[in-house]
Amino acid sequence: MKTACISTIALSLALIGASAQSGTAVPATEKLPVVKQDLVAPPFLPPQITRTAPARVVVDLTIEEVEKEISPGSTYTFWTFGGTVPGKMLRVREGDTVELHLKNLSSNKLPHNIDLHSVTGPGGGAPQTLIAPGNESTFVFKALNPGLYVYHCATTPVGMHVANGMYGLIMVEPKAGMAKVDREYYVMQGDFYTTTGYRAGGQQPFDMQKAIDEKPTYVVFNGADRALTGKNSLTAKSGEKVRIFFGVGGPNLTSSFHVIGAIFDKVYFEGGDKYQSNVQTTLVPAGGSAIVEFTPKVPGNLTLVDHSLTRAFNKGAVGLLAVSGPDRPDIYAKGVINQLPDAAKANPVVVAHGEEAPANAEPPAPRDNALPNRGKQVFDKACVACHQANGSGIPGVFPPLANSDFLQKNPKEAARILIGGRAGEITVNGVKYNGVMPPQDLSDAEVADVLNYVNVQFNGGKPVLSADEVKQLRNSK
């Protein structure tokens, strides 16, 4: 394997040498006004173009090999265009002449190039831009066809370069321009393959065999596990028109792109100039794109997912669009929940005051050495999918169980939720969540075991409930 890699690099460098010997000239073109493209980090992008005539657009794009977090506590060595995954988005107008300056930093270790799907010609420009570290290539092309296009590195092995984050989007706006919207965002999905497990911690080395087998460890938006949540959530006001430029870098997986709580007014499928109306989920292939437009009408969090849902909730492809504005009960009313007569015993939901555990509460029973294993088994079966293996939850969607002030102060209420479920607002660590947790089909002992496990494992506490106490709670009203 090592020999093969060395041979590949040697061949690449030989090709670079041949290219350098022939020289790379910037062709003379018609006299056009020169526009310098200002690149910004995703999820943001250059503004809509207001020009009505073609220009010579100069783009400076830098290749950077950087180490960043792919998930909290886990790092990965990304190969990037512009230091970000996805690479910074380019935006030009149909008929523009694009002068691309591609720099491969001296601190990098490998040769790279760029294949732009918007280019008409061999390799999308890849043969013209293959450069070793410490070099710059200049490539000029005419943007002939409007649309949203992927660009990526096409250096051998291509799949490995793409799998390490070397992809981005270029928008070629039509001559007639694009309709005005209130907000635009730039999101790309990618699959990553590591020798370690999901959220394993520490440095995460690339695994070529997993990539060949198409078994990703991570499937993420914008280069990291839940990169578009928490303080990095997208934002909008209700009534605003939102446009998302969505692409899939791959290298392997197709995305079923969906926004939970929204219907796309328009989807310019496959990044072209035709659109479909009233779309729930749009399929975007690896190396492909789509432009989606919609107008949130009520406040709350809308969740971006790949609707192949284990990729979302178990591999990281989740984002949030936080919508602010006044309530609209005529569109989205609050739910009313009534208990079924035959569920009275199974759903004790009345919260009694004064049952919170004091801060210095002692455990109700001697600690059982087997407790963590039993509790973990229940946790893995009933809790991991939503609250995650480390108990961190999903920002804005599922509250954390780790370091949770709610669990530490309200162990009996937590038991009631496990027994009878809960719907509506709940505040954990000062953050409000508004969702539904169904009753769990657990025995009294299993409820006690899992709560004690969570309290010990994730909250630094001691066991707080016995099976007999859970039984009393279940029988109380």
HELIX and SHEET records of a PDB file:
HELIX    1   1 LYS A    2  SER A   22  1                                  21    
HELIX    2   2 PRO A  122  GLY A  125  5                                   4    
HELIX    3   3 ALA A  126  THR A  129  1                                   4    
HELIX    4   4 VAL A  158  ALA A  163  1                                   6    
HELIX    5   5 MET A  208  ASP A  213  1                                   6    
HELIX    6   6 GLY A  230  ASN A  232  5                                   3    
HELIX    7   7 PHE A  269  GLY A  271  5                                   3    
HELIX    8   8 LEU A  309  LYS A  315  1                                   7    
HELIX    9   9 PRO A  341  ALA A  343  5                                   3    
HELIX   10  10 LEU A  371  ALA A  382  1                                  12    
HELIX   11  11 VAL A  384  HIS A  387  1                                   4    
HELIX   12  12 ASP A  405  LYS A  409  1                                   5    
HELIX   13  13 PRO A  411  GLY A  420  1                                  10    
HELIX   14  14 ASP A  444  GLN A  457  1                                  14    
HELIX   15  15 ALA A  467  ASN A  475  1                                   9    
SHEET    1   A 4 VAL A  34  LYS A  36  0                                        
SHEET    2   A 4 ARG A  56  SER A  71  1                                        
SHEET    3   A 4 SER A  74  PHE A  81 -1                                        
SHEET    4   A 4 GLY A 202  GLN A 203  1                                        
SHEET    1   B 4 VAL A  34  LYS A  36  0                                        
SHEET    2   B 4 ARG A  56  SER A  71  1                                        
SHEET    3   B 4 THR A  97  ASN A 104  1                                        
SHEET    4   B 4 ASN A 135  LYS A 142 -1                                        
SHEET    1   C 4 LEU A  90  ARG A  93  0                                        
SHEET    2   C 4 TYR A 167  GLU A 173  1                                        
SHEET    3   C 4 GLY A 147  HIS A 152 -1                                        
SHEET    4   C 4 ASP A 115  LEU A 116 -1                                        
SHEET    1   D 6 TYR A 218  PHE A 221  0                                        
SHEET    2   D 6 ARG A 183  PHE A 192 -1                                        
SHEET    3   D 6 VAL A 242  GLY A 250  1                                        
SHEET    4   D 6 GLY A 288  PHE A 294 -1                                        
SHEET    5   D 6 PHE A 264  TYR A 268 -1                                        
SHEET    6   D 6 GLN A 276  VAL A 279 -1                                        
SHEET    1   E 5 LEU A 234  LYS A 237  0                                        
SHEET    2   E 5 VAL A 318  SER A 324  1                                        
SHEET    3   E 5 GLY A 300  ASP A 306 -1                                        
SHEET    4   E 5 SER A 255  ILE A 260 -1                                        
SHEET    5   E 5 THR A 281  VAL A 284 -1                                        
SHEET    1   F 2 ARG A 422  VAL A 428  0                                        
SHEET    2   F 2 VAL A 431  MET A 437 -1                                        
END                                                                             
